Amino acid sequence: MIREFNVVIEKDSDGYFVASIPNLRGCHTQAKSLDVLMERIQEAAELCLEFEDIPSPEFVGIQKILVTV
């Protein structure tokens, strides 16, 4: 069975790319390149799904906000 998930990608202060799948608890990884990152998050998702069967939710979107500090 093929499942589809949204991946959130960020870049940390050390220059690493960090990927997470919000709908799979604990499913995250990091790498120095995007190519390696995508391979690793694919593997992480497969491992997470061995232990947790979560339905794929409908992707709604990402929104930016401004916060005054």
C-alpha positions in Angstrom: 0.0 0.0 0.0 1.2 3.5 -0.8 0.7 6.3 1.7 1.2 10.0 1.2 2.4 12.3 4.0 3.5 16.0 4.1 7.0 16.6 5.2 8.0 19.8 7.0 11.6 20.9 6.3 13.6 23.5 8.3 17.2 24.5 8.4 18.8 24.8 11.9 21.4 27.2 13.1 24.2 24.7 12.4 23.2 24.4 8.7 21.5 21.0 9.0 18.2 20.4 7.3 15.6 18.9 9.6 12.6 17.0 8.3 9.5 15.9 10.3 6.2 14.3 9.4 3.6 16.0 11.7 1.1 13.1 11.4 3.6 10.5 12.6 4.6 11.0 16.2 8.4 11.0 16.6 9.1 10.8 12.9 12.0 13.2 12.2 15.5 13.2 10.9 18.3 15.5 9.9 21.0 15.7 7.2 23.5 18.2 5.7 21.9 17.9 2.2 18.3 17.8 1.0 18.9 14.7 -1.1 20.2 12.7 1.9 17.4 14.3 4.1 14.7 13.0 1.8 16.2 9.5 1.8 16.3 9.5 5.6 12.8 10.8 6.1 11.4 8.1 3.7 13.2 5.5 5.8 12.0 7.1 9.1 8.4 7.1 7.8 8.6 3.4 6.9 9.9 2.6 10.4 7.3 4.7 12.1 4.5 3.1 10.2 5.6 -0.3 11.4 4.5 0.7 14.9 1.7 3.1 14.2 -1.1 3.0 11.6 -2.4 6.5 11.2 -4.8 7.6 8.4 -3.4 10.2 6.0 -5.2 13.5 6.8 -6.1 16.0 4.2 -3.3 18.6 3.8 -4.8 22.1 4.4 -1.7 24.4 4.1 0.9 26.4 5.9 0.4 29.9 7.2 2.9 32.5 8.3 2.2 34.9 11.1 4.0 38.0 12.4 4.7 38.1 16.2 6.0 41.2 17.9 8.5 40.5 20.7 
